[in-house]
Amino acid sequence: MHASASKRLHGERGAARLARIAINYCNAIMSDILLERHGRVGVITLNKPHKLNAWDRPMRDAIVQALRDFDADDGIGAVVITGAGDRAFSAGQDFAEAHAFDEERAEAWIREWETFYGVLRRLTKPIVMALNGTAAGSAFQVALLGDIRVGHSGITMGQPEINSGIASITGPWIMKEILGMSRTVELTLTGRMMPAEECHRIGIVHHLVPREEVMSKALEIASGLAAKAPLAMRLDRAWFADMTEAGFRQTIEAAIRSHRVSYGSGEPARKMEAFMAERGHTLGA
């Protein structure tokens, strides 16, 4: 190929790639997440503040795709995940979606989490969680699957699923790997939320900073991680996942069995309705 033609083709491919990135960026803005770039750091912002950034399947799918896109981008060396607003990183599962689950949908739901958690575990680039507020239930789990967590004195974290009738199967596995069995049992069965000081003291929040500094601190950490040797980073993260892979697969199968029984009983729907009614909201109307 003539040099000028080759150069033109390369330029066209580059322009096409930039166009695809721009389209993905615009689509994300119009959906439930926002995407940004800060130098070599990709930022995903959960963007449902009116629902405390609670997620449903379309939102989870968008997050997974954004993670995959950042992972494939040579210009990105680390990822930050945060939430919009000042109340919640994420309240976890959107009850408006889960309220109607039956046995079959519950199984498909767990398979969706297998994909989401699998992408978080197998990303080749480090993930920093910028906790702007509460991280509850599955959002607590997602936060723990990040590498480094930054928060402020007003955040809370925990596994309150039992309070809304949802069996907690994946949560205890993730917590046990980080916190040990005793604390995992206590948090799972009581459903209590831990204040920021406790989260910091037991090591699940690495940096406590003033509220207005959470994002800047997360970006500072992520920028430092992005400057590390990329192959070593990829190999380290892969080994972290390999060390816990058998337990992860066992947990997914256990979650499918348990949630088929749970949602088949109707108990989660009844408890979710009561939980929301206490807060002035109606499900299933």
Secondary structure, DSSP 4 states (H G I P E B T S, - for coil): --HHHHHHHHHHHHHHHHHHHHHHHHHHHHTTEEEEEETTEEEEEE--GGGTT-B-HHHHHHHHHHHHHHHH-TT--EEEEEESSSSEEE--B-HHHHTT--HHHHHHHHHHHHHHHHHHHH-SS-EEEE--SEEETHHHHHHHTSSEEEE-TT-EEE-GGGGGT---SHHHHHHHHHH-HHHHHHHHHH-PEEEHHHHHHTTSS-EE--GGGHHHHHHHHHHHHHTS-HHHHHHHHHHHHHHTHHHHHHHHHHHHHHHHHHHHHTHHHHHHHHHHHTTT--S--
